[in-house]
Amino acid sequence: MIVHPPRHIVWSTDTVNLSDPFQKRWLLCQILMHGRAEDIRALRIEDIKAELDQLGLPEDIESLWRRYLEYLDARNH
């Protein structure tokens, strides 16, 4: 599936192929680093959990997401 991400997230290309695992992971990383609230809301938590270890996010951003996922797990149990 081809998507056209907004310019505030991706400025180096007009399209991203979500059928390609590398491009899908890359876009997820871009959204987690540069996305607005509405961009983040559109993500699936399951996708973030599955890919977080492979994203190579900056330490502070990765730490934020790990704490948030821990919070969600604690809240749901």
PDB file of N, CA, C and O in Angstrom:
ATOM      1  N   MET A   1       0.851  -1.178   0.000  1.00  0.00           N
ATOM      2  CA  MET A   1       0.000   0.000   0.000  1.00  0.00           C
ATOM      3  C   MET A   1       0.900   1.246   0.000  1.00  0.00           C
ATOM      4  O   MET A   1       1.796   1.379   0.833  1.00  0.00           O
ATOM      5  N   ILE A   2       0.651   2.118  -0.915  1.00  0.00           N
ATOM      6  CA  ILE A   2       1.396   3.368  -1.040  1.00  0.00           C
ATOM      7  C   ILE A   2       0.663   4.467  -0.265  1.00  0.00           C
ATOM      8  O   ILE A   2      -0.547   4.640  -0.417  1.00  0.00           O
ATOM      9  N   VAL A   3       1.400   5.202   0.560  1.00  0.00           N
ATOM     10  CA  VAL A   3       0.826   6.339   1.283  1.00  0.00           C
ATOM     11  C   VAL A   3       1.625   7.592   0.950  1.00  0.00           C
ATOM     12  O   VAL A   3       2.773   7.519   0.510  1.00  0.00           O
ATOM     13  N   HIS A   4       1.003   8.727   1.165  1.00  0.00           N
ATOM     14  CA  HIS A   4       1.621  10.036   0.940  1.00  0.00           C
ATOM     15  C   HIS A   4       1.698  10.756   2.285  1.00  0.00           C
ATOM     16  O   HIS A   4       0.772  11.475   2.662  1.00  0.00           O
ATOM     17  N   PRO A   5       2.801  10.563   3.005  1.00  0.00           N
ATOM     18  CA  PRO A   5       2.897  11.160   4.341  1.00  0.00           C
ATOM     19  C   PRO A   5       2.997  12.677   4.287  1.00  0.00           C
ATOM     20  O   PRO A   5       3.498  13.235   3.310  1.00  0.00           O
ATOM     21  N   PRO A   6       2.521  13.345   5.331  1.00  0.00           N
ATOM     22  CA  PRO A   6       2.602  14.807   5.372  1.00  0.00           C
ATOM     23  C   PRO A   6       4.054  15.282   5.426  1.00  0.00           C
ATOM     24  O   PRO A   6       4.935  14.570   5.907  1.00  0.00           O
ATOM     25  N   ARG A   7       4.285  16.478   4.931  1.00  0.00           N
ATOM     26  CA  ARG A   7       5.638  17.045   4.850  1.00  0.00           C
ATOM     27  C   ARG A   7       6.282  17.294   6.209  1.00  0.00           C
ATOM     28  O   ARG A   7       7.510  17.303   6.301  1.00  0.00           O
ATOM     29  N   HIS A   8       5.505  17.495   7.257  1.00  0.00           N
ATOM     30  CA  HIS A   8       6.119  17.705   8.570  1.00  0.00           C
ATOM     31  C   HIS A   8       6.694  16.407   9.137  1.00  0.00           C
ATOM     32  O   HIS A   8       7.439  16.435  10.117  1.00  0.00           O
ATOM     33  N   ILE A   9       6.352  15.277   8.529  1.00  0.00           N
ATOM     34  CA  ILE A   9       6.891  13.987   8.956  1.00  0.00           C
ATOM     35  C   ILE A   9       7.982  13.508   8.005  1.00  0.00           C
ATOM     36  O   ILE A   9       9.058  13.096   8.440  1.00  0.00           O
ATOM     37  N   VAL A  10       7.699  13.563   6.716  1.00  0.00           N
ATOM     38  CA  VAL A  10       8.640  13.075   5.697  1.00  0.00           C
ATOM     39  C   VAL A  10       8.824  14.156   4.656  1.00  0.00           C
ATOM     40  O   VAL A  10       7.863  14.590   4.021  1.00  0.00           O
ATOM     41  N   TRP A  11      10.040  14.583   4.483  1.00  0.00           N
ATOM     42  CA  TRP A  11      10.318  15.643   3.518  1.00  0.00           C
ATOM     43  C   TRP A  11      11.229  15.167   2.394  1.00  0.00           C
ATOM     44  O   TRP A  11      11.518  15.933   1.475  1.00  0.00           O
ATOM     45  N   SER A  12      11.691  13.910   2.447  1.00  0.00           N
ATOM     46  CA  SER A  12      12.640  13.423   1.446  1.00  0.00           C
ATOM     47  C   SER A  12      11.990  12.639   0.314  1.00  0.00           C
ATOM     48  O   SER A  12      12.652  12.326  -0.675  1.00  0.00           O
ATOM     49  N   THR A  13      10.706  12.317   0.440  1.00  0.00           N
ATOM     50  CA  THR A  13      10.009  11.568  -0.599  1.00  0.00           C
ATOM     51  C   THR A  13       8.520  11.900  -0.534  1.00  0.00           C
ATOM     52  O   THR A  13       8.019  12.370   0.488  1.00  0.00           O
ATOM     53  N   ASP A  14       7.829  11.650  -1.632  1.00  0.00           N
ATOM     54  CA  ASP A  14       6.388  11.908  -1.669  1.00  0.00           C
ATOM     55  C   ASP A  14       5.558  10.685  -1.297  1.00  0.00           C
ATOM     56  O   ASP A  14       4.408  10.814  -0.878  1.00  0.00           O
ATOM     57  N   THR A  15       6.144   9.498  -1.451  1.00  0.00           N
ATOM     58  CA  THR A  15       5.399   8.273  -1.196  1.00  0.00           C
ATOM     59  C   THR A  15       6.217   7.306  -0.345  1.00  0.00           C
ATOM     60  O   THR A  15       7.447   7.309  -0.363  1.00  0.00           O
ATOM     61  N   VAL A  16       5.487   6.480   0.400  1.00  0.00           N
ATOM     62  CA  VAL A  16       6.092   5.401   1.176  1.00  0.00           C
ATOM     63  C   VAL A  16       5.267   4.149   0.909  1.00  0.00           C
ATOM     64  O   VAL A  16       4.037   4.177   0.950  1.00  0.00           O
ATOM     65  N   ASN A  17       5.962   3.055   0.636  1.00  0.00           N
ATOM     66  CA  ASN A  17       5.300   1.785   0.359  1.00  0.00           C
ATOM     67  C   ASN A  17       5.211   0.980   1.654  1.00  0.00           C
ATOM     68  O   ASN A  17       6.215   0.439   2.118  1.00  0.00           O
ATOM     69  N   LEU A  18       4.027   0.901   2.231  1.00  0.00           N
ATOM     70  CA  LEU A  18       3.850   0.196   3.496  1.00  0.00           C
ATOM     71  C   LEU A  18       3.917  -1.318   3.343  1.00  0.00           C
ATOM     72  O   LEU A  18       3.945  -2.036   4.343  1.00  0.00           O
ATOM     73  N   SER A  19       3.942  -1.815   2.111  1.00  0.00           N
ATOM     74  CA  SER A  19       4.127  -3.248   1.882  1.00  0.00           C
ATOM     75  C   SER A  19       5.580  -3.658   2.082  1.00  0.00           C
ATOM     76  O   SER A  19       5.874  -4.837   2.279  1.00  0.00           O
ATOM     77  N   ASP A  20       6.478  -2.697   2.031  1.00  0.00           N
ATOM     78  CA  ASP A  20       7.902  -2.941   2.250  1.00  0.00           C
ATOM     79  C   ASP A  20       8.179  -2.775   3.747  1.00  0.00           C
ATOM     80  O   ASP A  20       8.026  -1.671   4.270  1.00  0.00           O
ATOM     81  N   PRO A  21       8.582  -3.838   4.451  1.00  0.00           N
ATOM     82  CA  PRO A  21       8.804  -3.744   5.899  1.00  0.00           C
ATOM     83  C   PRO A  21       9.798  -2.650   6.297  1.00  0.00           C
ATOM     84  O   PRO A  21       9.612  -1.995   7.322  1.00  0.00           O
ATOM     85  N   PHE A  22      10.849  -2.446   5.501  1.00  0.00           N
ATOM     86  CA  PHE A  22      11.822  -1.403   5.818  1.00  0.00           C
ATOM     87  C   PHE A  22      11.173  -0.020   5.764  1.00  0.00           C
ATOM     88  O   PHE A  22      11.363   0.791   6.670  1.00  0.00           O
ATOM     89  N   GLN A  23      10.406   0.249   4.702  1.00  0.00           N
ATOM     90  CA  GLN A  23       9.764   1.556   4.561  1.00  0.00           C
ATOM     91  C   GLN A  23       8.699   1.765   5.635  1.00  0.00           C
ATOM     92  O   GLN A  23       8.548   2.868   6.161  1.00  0.00           O
ATOM     93  N   LYS A  24       7.962   0.704   5.956  1.00  0.00           N
ATOM     94  CA  LYS A  24       6.942   0.811   7.002  1.00  0.00           C
ATOM     95  C   LYS A  24       7.588   1.145   8.345  1.00  0.00           C
ATOM     96  O   LYS A  24       7.093   2.008   9.070  1.00  0.00           O
ATOM     97  N   ARG A  25       8.692   0.466   8.686  1.00  0.00           N
ATOM     98  CA  ARG A  25       9.415   0.725   9.933  1.00  0.00           C
ATOM     99  C   ARG A  25       9.994   2.139   9.930  1.00  0.00           C
ATOM    100  O   ARG A  25       9.947   2.835  10.945  1.00  0.00           O
ATOM    101  N   TRP A  26      10.538   2.560   8.791  1.00  0.00           N
ATOM    102  CA  TRP A  26      11.118   3.896   8.670  1.00  0.00           C
ATOM    103  C   TRP A  26      10.053   4.971   8.906  1.00  0.00           C
ATOM    104  O   TRP A  26      10.295   5.945   9.619  1.00  0.00           O
ATOM    105  N   LEU A  27       8.868   4.788   8.302  1.00  0.00           N
ATOM    106  CA  LEU A  27       7.791   5.767   8.490  1.00  0.00           C
ATOM    107  C   LEU A  27       7.336   5.800   9.948  1.00  0.00           C
ATOM    108  O   LEU A  27       7.083   6.874  10.492  1.00  0.00           O
ATOM    109  N   LEU A  28       7.233   4.645  10.576  1.00  0.00           N
ATOM    110  CA  LEU A  28       6.865   4.600  11.992  1.00  0.00           C
ATOM    111  C   LEU A  28       7.863   5.399  12.823  1.00  0.00           C
ATOM    112  O   LEU A  28       7.474   6.167  13.704  1.00  0.00           O
ATOM    113  N   CYS A  29       9.129   5.219  12.544  1.00  0.00           N
ATOM    114  CA  CYS A  29      10.176   5.963  13.246  1.00  0.00           C
ATOM    115  C   CYS A  29      10.003   7.467  13.036  1.00  0.00           C
ATOM    116  O   CYS A  29      10.089   8.240  13.991  1.00  0.00           O
ATOM    117  N   GLN A  30       9.764   7.878  11.816  1.00  0.00           N
ATOM    118  CA  GLN A  30       9.578   9.297  11.509  1.00  0.00           C
ATOM    119  C   GLN A  30       8.376   9.871  12.257  1.00  0.00           C
ATOM    120  O   GLN A  30       8.432  10.984  12.779  1.00  0.00           O
ATOM    121  N   ILE A  31       7.292   9.101  12.304  1.00  0.00           N
ATOM    122  CA  ILE A  31       6.090   9.574  13.001  1.00  0.00           C
ATOM    123  C   ILE A  31       6.356   9.705  14.501  1.00  0.00           C
ATOM    124  O   ILE A  31       5.945  10.685  15.123  1.00  0.00           O
ATOM    125  N   LEU A  32       7.042   8.721  15.078  1.00  0.00           N
ATOM    126  CA  LEU A  32       7.324   8.783  16.515  1.00  0.00           C
ATOM    127  C   LEU A  32       8.252   9.937  16.859  1.00  0.00           C
ATOM    128  O   LEU A  32       8.197  10.464  17.970  1.00  0.00           O
ATOM    129  N   MET A  33       9.099  10.334  15.924  1.00  0.00           N
ATOM    130  CA  MET A  33      10.025  11.443  16.193  1.00  0.00           C
ATOM    131  C   MET A  33       9.458  12.805  15.809  1.00  0.00           C
ATOM    132  O   MET A  33       9.715  13.789  16.503  1.00  0.00           O
ATOM    133  N   HIS A  34       8.693  12.888  14.719  1.00  0.00           N
ATOM    134  CA  HIS A  34       8.289  14.185  14.173  1.00  0.00           C
ATOM    135  C   HIS A  34       6.775  14.384  14.084  1.00  0.00           C
ATOM    136  O   HIS A  34       6.309  15.452  13.689  1.00  0.00           O
ATOM    137  N   GLY A  35       6.015  13.358  14.449  1.00  0.00           N
ATOM    138  CA  GLY A  35       4.571  13.426  14.273  1.00  0.00           C
ATOM    139  C   GLY A  35       3.878  14.353  15.251  1.00  0.00           C
ATOM    140  O   GLY A  35       4.359  14.602  16.356  1.00  0.00           O
ATOM    141  N   ARG A  36       2.751  14.850  14.820  1.00  0.00           N
ATOM    142  CA  ARG A  36       1.860  15.641  15.675  1.00  0.00           C
ATOM    143  C   ARG A  36       0.917  14.682  16.398  1.00  0.00           C
ATOM    144  O   ARG A  36       0.919  13.481  16.131  1.00  0.00           O
ATOM    145  N   ALA A  37       0.127  15.209  17.296  1.00  0.00           N
ATOM    146  CA  ALA A  37      -0.793  14.368  18.072  1.00  0.00           C
ATOM    147  C   ALA A  37      -1.698  13.553  17.157  1.00  0.00           C
ATOM    148  O   ALA A  37      -1.926  12.370  17.412  1.00  0.00           O
ATOM    149  N   GLU A  38      -2.214  14.159  16.105  1.00  0.00           N
ATOM    150  CA  GLU A  38      -3.115  13.425  15.209  1.00  0.00           C
ATOM    151  C   GLU A  38      -2.387  12.312  14.454  1.00  0.00           C
ATOM    152  O   GLU A  38      -2.990  11.292  14.123  1.00  0.00           O
ATOM    153  N   ASP A  39      -1.099  12.502  14.181  1.00  0.00           N
ATOM    154  CA  ASP A  39      -0.315  11.455  13.518  1.00  0.00           C
ATOM    155  C   ASP A  39      -0.097  10.280  14.468  1.00  0.00           C
ATOM    156  O   ASP A  39      -0.215   9.120  14.073  1.00  0.00           O
ATOM    157  N   ILE A  40       0.219  10.590  15.712  1.00  0.00           N
ATOM    158  CA  ILE A  40       0.452   9.561  16.724  1.00  0.00           C
ATOM    159  C   ILE A  40      -0.832   8.772  16.980  1.00  0.00           C
ATOM    160  O   ILE A  40      -0.795   7.547  17.097  1.00  0.00           O
ATOM    161  N   ARG A  41      -1.965   9.470  17.067  1.00  0.00           N
ATOM    162  CA  ARG A  41      -3.247   8.801  17.312  1.00  0.00           C
ATOM    163  C   ARG A  41      -3.584   7.795  16.222  1.00  0.00           C
ATOM    164  O   ARG A  41      -4.267   6.806  16.488  1.00  0.00           O
ATOM    165  N   ALA A  42      -3.123   8.028  15.013  1.00  0.00           N
ATOM    166  CA  ALA A  42      -3.433   7.131  13.896  1.00  0.00           C
ATOM    167  C   ALA A  42      -2.629   5.831  13.943  1.00  0.00           C
ATOM    168  O   ALA A  42      -2.936   4.892  13.209  1.00  0.00           O
ATOM    169  N   LEU A  43      -1.606   5.765  14.796  1.00  0.00           N
ATOM    170  CA  LEU A  43      -0.780   4.561  14.891  1.00  0.00           C
ATOM    171  C   LEU A  43      -1.472   3.493  15.727  1.00  0.00           C
ATOM    172  O   LEU A  43      -2.302   3.787  16.587  1.00  0.00           O
ATOM    173  N   ARG A  44      -1.108   2.257  15.451  1.00  0.00           N
ATOM    174  CA  ARG A  44      -1.577   1.133  16.271  1.00  0.00           C
ATOM    175  C   ARG A  44      -0.516   0.835  17.331  1.00  0.00           C
ATOM    176  O   ARG A  44       0.661   0.676  17.009  1.00  0.00           O
ATOM    177  N   ILE A  45      -0.932   0.760  18.578  1.00  0.00           N
ATOM    178  CA  ILE A  45      -0.010   0.472  19.676  1.00  0.00           C
ATOM    179  C   ILE A  45       0.710  -0.852  19.425  1.00  0.00           C
ATOM    180  O   ILE A  45       1.891  -0.986  19.747  1.00  0.00           O
ATOM    181  N   GLU A  46       0.011  -1.823  18.855  1.00  0.00           N
ATOM    182  CA  GLU A  46       0.620  -3.124  18.571  1.00  0.00           C
ATOM    183  C   GLU A  46       1.809  -2.978  17.625  1.00  0.00           C
ATOM    184  O   GLU A  46       2.810  -3.678  17.778  1.00  0.00           O
ATOM    185  N   ASP A  47       1.707  -2.074  16.647  1.00  0.00           N
ATOM    186  CA  ASP A  47       2.816  -1.845  15.714  1.00  0.00           C
ATOM    187  C   ASP A  47       4.010  -1.221  16.431  1.00  0.00           C
ATOM    188  O   ASP A  47       5.156  -1.587  16.171  1.00  0.00           O
ATOM    189  N   ILE A  48       3.743  -0.291  17.322  1.00  0.00           N
ATOM    190  CA  ILE A  48       4.831   0.341  18.075  1.00  0.00           C
ATOM    191  C   ILE A  48       5.529  -0.708  18.938  1.00  0.00           C
ATOM    192  O   ILE A  48       6.757  -0.783  18.954  1.00  0.00           O
ATOM    193  N   LYS A  49       4.745  -1.520  19.659  1.00  0.00           N
ATOM    194  CA  LYS A  49       5.327  -2.567  20.503  1.00  0.00           C
ATOM    195  C   LYS A  49       6.182  -3.526  19.688  1.00  0.00           C
ATOM    196  O   LYS A  49       7.281  -3.890  20.106  1.00  0.00           O
ATOM    197  N   ALA A  50       5.687  -3.932  18.535  1.00  0.00           N
ATOM    198  CA  ALA A  50       6.385  -4.923  17.713  1.00  0.00           C
ATOM    199  C   ALA A  50       7.684  -4.388  17.129  1.00  0.00           C
ATOM    200  O   ALA A  50       8.629  -5.152  16.933  1.00  0.00           O
ATOM    201  N   GLU A  51       7.748  -3.100  16.851  1.00  0.00           N
ATOM    202  CA  GLU A  51       8.889  -2.539  16.122  1.00  0.00           C
ATOM    203  C   GLU A  51       9.844  -1.701  16.965  1.00  0.00           C
ATOM    204  O   GLU A  51      10.922  -1.351  16.486  1.00  0.00           O
ATOM    205  N   LEU A  52       9.490  -1.374  18.181  1.00  0.00           N
ATOM    206  CA  LEU A  52      10.270  -0.414  18.965  1.00  0.00           C
ATOM    207  C   LEU A  52      11.749  -0.790  19.071  1.00  0.00           C
ATOM    208  O   LEU A  52      12.614   0.082  18.982  1.00  0.00           O
ATOM    209  N   ASP A  53      12.044  -2.061  19.258  1.00  0.00           N
ATOM    210  CA  ASP A  53      13.447  -2.481  19.398  1.00  0.00           C
ATOM    211  C   ASP A  53      14.261  -2.272  18.124  1.00  0.00           C
ATOM    212  O   ASP A  53      15.479  -2.103  18.192  1.00  0.00           O
ATOM    213  N   GLN A  54      13.608  -2.282  16.971  1.00  0.00           N
ATOM    214  CA  GLN A  54      14.318  -2.166  15.695  1.00  0.00           C
ATOM    215  C   GLN A  54      14.374  -0.747  15.129  1.00  0.00           C
ATOM    216  O   GLN A  54      14.989  -0.533  14.085  1.00  0.00           O
ATOM    217  N   LEU A  55      13.758   0.207  15.781  1.00  0.00           N
ATOM    218  CA  LEU A  55      13.624   1.538  15.186  1.00  0.00           C
ATOM    219  C   LEU A  55      14.866   2.408  15.306  1.00  0.00           C
ATOM    220  O   LEU A  55      15.078   3.289  14.473  1.00  0.00           O
ATOM    221  N   GLY A  56      15.674   2.185  16.299  1.00  0.00           N
ATOM    222  CA  GLY A  56      16.857   3.030  16.469  1.00  0.00           C
ATOM    223  C   GLY A  56      16.515   4.472  16.801  1.00  0.00           C
ATOM    224  O   GLY A  56      17.174   5.400  16.332  1.00  0.00           O
ATOM    225  N   LEU A  57      15.486   4.655  17.609  1.00  0.00           N
ATOM    226  CA  LEU A  57      15.077   6.002  18.017  1.00  0.00           C
ATOM    227  C   LEU A  57      16.129   6.622  18.927  1.00  0.00           C
ATOM    228  O   LEU A  57      16.880   5.904  19.588  1.00  0.00           O
ATOM    229  N   PRO A  58      16.188   7.947  18.966  1.00  0.00           N
ATOM    230  CA  PRO A  58      17.041   8.595  19.968  1.00  0.00           C
ATOM    231  C   PRO A  58      16.635   8.112  21.366  1.00  0.00           C
ATOM    232  O   PRO A  58      15.466   7.818  21.616  1.00  0.00           O
ATOM    233  N   GLU A  59      17.602   8.036  22.258  1.00  0.00           N
ATOM    234  CA  GLU A  59      17.385   7.448  23.581  1.00  0.00           C
ATOM    235  C   GLU A  59      16.222   8.075  24.337  1.00  0.00           C
ATOM    236  O   GLU A  59      15.430   7.360  24.953  1.00  0.00           O
ATOM    237  N   ASP A  60      16.107   9.395  24.300  1.00  0.00           N
ATOM    238  CA  ASP A  60      15.033  10.049  25.058  1.00  0.00           C
ATOM    239  C   ASP A  60      13.658   9.717  24.494  1.00  0.00           C
ATOM    240  O   ASP A  60      12.703   9.556  25.254  1.00  0.00           O
ATOM    241  N   ILE A  61      13.544   9.614  23.186  1.00  0.00           N
ATOM    242  CA  ILE A  61      12.252   9.291  22.569  1.00  0.00           C
ATOM    243  C   ILE A  61      11.906   7.825  22.809  1.00  0.00           C
ATOM    244  O   ILE A  61      10.763   7.496  23.127  1.00  0.00           O
ATOM    245  N   GLU A  62      12.895   6.947  22.656  1.00  0.00           N
ATOM    246  CA  GLU A  62      12.643   5.527  22.922  1.00  0.00           C
ATOM    247  C   GLU A  62      12.233   5.316  24.376  1.00  0.00           C
ATOM    248  O   GLU A  62      11.315   4.545  24.652  1.00  0.00           O
ATOM    249  N   SER A  63      12.894   5.983  25.295  1.00  0.00           N
ATOM    250  CA  SER A  63      12.572   5.872  26.712  1.00  0.00           C
ATOM    251  C   SER A  63      11.138   6.334  26.985  1.00  0.00           C
ATOM    252  O   SER A  63      10.410   5.698  27.747  1.00  0.00           O
ATOM    253  N   LEU A  64      10.747   7.423  26.372  1.00  0.00           N
ATOM    254  CA  LEU A  64       9.380   7.925  26.520  1.00  0.00           C
ATOM    255  C   LEU A  64       8.371   6.873  26.081  1.00  0.00           C
ATOM    256  O   LEU A  64       7.396   6.615  26.787  1.00  0.00           O
ATOM    257  N   TRP A  65       8.596   6.262  24.921  1.00  0.00           N
ATOM    258  CA  TRP A  65       7.666   5.263  24.409  1.00  0.00           C
ATOM    259  C   TRP A  65       7.673   4.005  25.263  1.00  0.00           C
ATOM    260  O   TRP A  65       6.620   3.404  25.478  1.00  0.00           O
ATOM    261  N   ARG A  66       8.832   3.595  25.752  1.00  0.00           N
ATOM    262  CA  ARG A  66       8.884   2.411  26.623  1.00  0.00           C
ATOM    263  C   ARG A  66       8.092   2.656  27.910  1.00  0.00           C
ATOM    264  O   ARG A  66       7.349   1.781  28.356  1.00  0.00           O
ATOM    265  N   ARG A  67       8.246   3.828  28.502  1.00  0.00           N
ATOM    266  CA  ARG A  67       7.486   4.154  29.720  1.00  0.00           C
ATOM    267  C   ARG A  67       5.988   4.194  29.431  1.00  0.00           C
ATOM    268  O   ARG A  67       5.188   3.710  30.233  1.00  0.00           O
ATOM    269  N   TYR A  68       5.606   4.765  28.294  1.00  0.00           N
ATOM    270  CA  TYR A  68       4.185   4.831  27.944  1.00  0.00           C
ATOM    271  C   TYR A  68       3.611   3.427  27.738  1.00  0.00           C
ATOM    272  O   TYR A  68       2.503   3.143  28.192  1.00  0.00           O
ATOM    273  N   LEU A  69       4.347   2.557  27.064  1.00  0.00           N
ATOM    274  CA  LEU A  69       3.869   1.192  26.847  1.00  0.00           C
ATOM    275  C   LEU A  69       3.766   0.434  28.171  1.00  0.00           C
ATOM    276  O   LEU A  69       2.835  -0.349  28.359  1.00  0.00           O
ATOM    277  N   GLU A  70       4.702   0.654  29.084  1.00  0.00           N
ATOM    278  CA  GLU A  70       4.621   0.050  30.416  1.00  0.00           C
ATOM    279  C   GLU A  70       3.377   0.547  31.152  1.00  0.00           C
ATOM    280  O   GLU A  70       2.685  -0.229  31.812  1.00  0.00           O
ATOM    281  N   TYR A  71       3.103   1.834  31.035  1.00  0.00           N
ATOM    282  CA  TYR A  71       1.905   2.409  31.653  1.00  0.00           C
ATOM    283  C   TYR A  71       0.645   1.740  31.101  1.00  0.00           C
ATOM    284  O   TYR A  71      -0.248   1.369  31.864  1.00  0.00           O
ATOM    285  N   LEU A  72       0.574   1.586  29.784  1.00  0.00           N
ATOM    286  CA  LEU A  72      -0.598   0.948  29.178  1.00  0.00           C
ATOM    287  C   LEU A  72      -0.752  -0.492  29.649  1.00  0.00           C
ATOM    288  O   LEU A  72      -1.860  -0.934  29.952  1.00  0.00           O
ATOM    289  N   ASP A  73       0.360  -1.225  29.710  1.00  0.00           N
ATOM    290  CA  ASP A  73       0.298  -2.613  30.180  1.00  0.00           C
ATOM    291  C   ASP A  73      -0.193  -2.678  31.619  1.00  0.00           C
ATOM    292  O   ASP A  73      -1.035  -3.514  31.948  1.00  0.00           O
ATOM    293  N   ALA A  74       0.322  -1.806  32.479  1.00  0.00           N
ATOM    294  CA  ALA A  74      -0.089  -1.794  33.886  1.00  0.00           C
ATOM    295  C   ALA A  74      -1.563  -1.422  34.018  1.00  0.00           C
ATOM    296  O   ALA A  74      -2.279  -1.995  34.838  1.00  0.00           O
ATOM    297  N   ARG A  75      -2.005  -0.483  33.228  1.00  0.00           N
ATOM    298  CA  ARG A  75      -3.397  -0.031  33.279  1.00  0.00           C
ATOM    299  C   ARG A  75      -4.354  -1.128  32.821  1.00  0.00           C
ATOM    300  O   ARG A  75      -5.476  -1.229  33.319  1.00  0.00           O
ATOM    301  N   ASN A  76      -3.912  -1.941  31.881  1.00  0.00           N
ATOM    302  CA  ASN A  76      -4.779  -2.979  31.314  1.00  0.00           C
ATOM    303  C   ASN A  76      -4.770  -4.280  32.112  1.00  0.00           C
ATOM    304  O   ASN A  76      -5.488  -5.219  31.769  1.00  0.00           O
ATOM    305  N   HIS A  77      -3.971  -4.345  33.164  1.00  0.00           N
ATOM    306  CA  HIS A  77      -3.928  -5.583  33.964  1.00  0.00           C
ATOM    307  C   HIS A  77      -4.491  -5.379  35.327  1.00  0.00           C
ATOM    308  O   HIS A  77      -4.530  -6.316  36.124  1.00  0.00           O
TER     309      HIS A  77
END
